[in-house]
Amino acid sequence: NAVDAALETHGNVAIGWRETGDSVEIFIEDEGPGIMNTANLFVPFFTTKPDGSGIGLALSRQIAEAHGGSLSLTNRQNHSGAVALLCLPR
């Protein structure tokens, strides 16, 4: 998803991680147009892509939660684009 978004604006995608206390955070930031409507991001089978299934984000969040973690997607604060944050316990 990040690569598709960044391609729209010829932006970059950055991937990184950090340890925070009792968890590990993995983040993916893109320089795409950002997320226009966040209300349905994690709704199963909801998609804005013509060939999308709408299962990817919902399944990813479910897997993260099954491991005691979380998955969130937000717009970047001071730049265009979005950031996906996966938090997992250590």
C-alpha positions in Angstrom: 0.0 0.0 0.0 2.8 2.4 0.9 4.6 1.9 -2.4 1.4 2.4 -4.4 0.7 5.6 -2.5 4.3 6.9 -2.9 4.2 6.2 -6.7 1.3 8.6 -7.1 3.5 11.5 -6.0 6.9 10.1 -6.9 7.7 10.1 -3.2 9.8 7.8 -1.0 9.0 5.0 1.4 10.9 4.7 4.7 10.9 1.6 6.9 12.3 1.5 10.4 12.0 0.1 13.9 12.6 1.1 17.5 12.5 -0.4 20.9 10.2 1.3 23.5 10.2 -0.1 27.0 8.4 -3.4 26.7 7.6 -3.3 23.0 9.1 -3.1 19.5 7.6 -0.6 17.0 7.9 -1.2 13.3 7.0 1.8 11.1 6.5 2.4 7.4 6.2 6.0 6.2 5.3 7.1 2.7 5.2 10.4 0.9 2.0 9.7 -0.9 -1.2 11.8 -0.8 -2.1 10.6 2.7 -5.3 8.8 3.9 -8.5 10.6 2.8 -11.0 8.6 4.8 -9.8 6.6 7.8 -13.2 5.4 8.9 -13.2 2.2 6.9 -9.5 1.4 6.8 -9.8 -1.8 8.9 -13.3 -2.9 7.8 -13.1 -6.3 6.2 -13.8 -6.3 2.4 -13.9 -2.5 2.1 -11.5 -1.3 -0.6 -10.9 1.8 -2.7 -8.9 -0.1 -5.3 -10.5 -1.6 -8.4 -8.8 -4.9 -8.0 -8.5 -4.9 -4.2 -10.1 -7.5 -1.9 -10.2 -5.3 1.2 -8.8 -8.0 3.5 -5.2 -7.0 3.8 -5.4 -4.3 6.5 -8.1 -6.1 8.5 -6.2 -9.3 8.5 -2.9 -7.6 9.4 -4.5 -5.9 12.4 -6.1 -9.2 13.5 -2.7 -10.9 13.4 -1.1 -8.1 15.3 -3.7 -8.2 18.0 -3.5 -12.0 18.2 0.2 -11.5 19.2 -0.7 -8.9 21.8 0.1 -6.0 19.6 -1.5 -3.3 17.5 -1.6 -1.8 14.0 -2.5 1.8 13.2 -2.4 4.0 10.1 -2.4 7.7 10.4 -1.5 10.7 8.2 2.0 12.1 8.8 2.0 15.3 10.9 4.3 17.7 9.1 4.6 16.1 5.7 2.4 14.5 3.0 1.8 10.8 3.3 0.9 8.3 5.9 2.6 6.1 8.5 1.7 2.5 9.4 2.8 1.6 13.0 3.0 -2.0 14.1 3.6 -2.4 17.9 4.5 -5.9 19.3 5.4 -6.9 22.8 9.0 -8.0 23.4 
